[in-house]
Amino acid sequence: MDRYISLLLFIGLTWGQEYDPETGEIVKKQYDPDEIEIWNKKIPPSVYLEKLSNDLERPSRFEFCSYGYLIFGFGVLFFSSADSNNSEGMRQFGNVMGTACIAGGLFVASRILRIGPKGLKWIPKTDEGKQFENIKNIQDKNEKEKLAYESLVALAPISRIKKNERINALYEDVKKGVPPPIKEYRLSNLDKIRIQMTIEEKALDDYLTQKIIL
């Protein structure tokens, strides 16, 4: 995962900033008019990046919330069993486990929520969510859309690398006779699955073709 983040940062730094070779200071990059036109389409890239972020953040939030509620619920059950148990040892065990589970549930909540100026706010967990979080409040429209476009361009090849690695691992497992997690993951279908676009590649393609977002 670190190498993916490093690649993303490298692309962002490469495209987003330039440095004076003599002083090392950051200088404003002079973009080619044709490049500006790329991120200046009718439907801006930030719209597609936001949809991509939402599509991937929702299941991530659901997963964390489910874990948090489950752990917290176990804590309440342990406290309830401690109150109704006559054995001193079992009461102590219930109190300890209840405290630990409730603390664990609150810890999970702290990983996905933070208190901001306007109340509770979701903490993005995916690379796509973090990229959109970084650009969504930028007031300079041209700068915002430039960075949104660069994020879409950077995320697409990273998602392709990850997908190819997963497919290669499945391919090796199937060849060794390891039962695949999904029946459709047979050798005859893996190549078909490989060439299908990732959600990040689809988001970039939708922007370039200006597909209407419903």
Order of alpha helices (4+ residues) and beta strands (2+ residues): alpha-beta-beta-alpha-alpha-alpha-beta-beta-alpha-alpha-alpha-alpha
